[in-house]
């Protein structure tokens, strides 16, 4: 079996993993949530309105501020939606798995022992100013 076929096998196994399945279900739940989809549509329209207003030669800063406030409000509502919260949690879990797989492969490509190479998750040092993000 060559490296590409082994990679395809990893892909097949990935699609059987509970984290992948949870992500797919969460995505489908988001797609089926009409309220959430309407909010996302409104969010995208607000974002386009902001871009249009910002690109005008004589833009209205008050209108731009109002649109930005409305955009933030919509974003907050979207992120409070139960389906979106489940999606974000499932995405974080799947991303963690993918990061681990990628890290192991990268380490092996650099000569690490395939039996011991693994993902080393960095811990928080407490200084948020230098933070690259936890996820």
Secondary structure, DSSP 8 states (H G I E B T S, - for coil): --HHHHHHHHHHHHTTSHHHHHHHHHHHHHHH-HHHHHHHHHHHHHHHHHHHHHTSTT--HHHHHHHHHHHHHHHHHHHHSHHHHHHHHHHHHHHHHHHHHHHHHHHHHTT--TTT---------S-GGG-----
